[in-house]
Every structure is written in C-alpha cells, then in structure tokens.
Amino acid sequence: MRDRLLTAARLDADPGMHVHRLTLCPLWVFWRDDGRRYLAGDVEPTVAAVLPLLDGGYG
C-alpha cells in the first residue's frame, strides 16, 4: 500500500475517534446525462467513449 499512498491527513474528530483521510490513487468519475429517466426494467442506454489518460501505471 505504501507505494500507492499519495497523501495522508488526520482529521479532527470526537474524543476516542481516530479519523484519517488516505489518498491511495487518482479516482476518475465519468457519467453521461442524456436528460432522461430510466426505471427498473428499462433498457439501459450504452455509449462508447474515448478518454485521454495521463501516461503512467493504472493497475
């Protein structure tokens, strides 16, 4: 885990509580909003996308 740890920070919390925020690796979030609502049983739409990523290890 140490080779992937980017940052570590202790957060203030109630007495007896220990809270630390660890950043292990970049997180990418992607979604497409087509403006429609889908219910259970509806066919989920699909789309192909090409995302440019920085050079480096991703696994």
Order of alpha helices (4+ residues) and beta strands (2+ residues): beta-beta
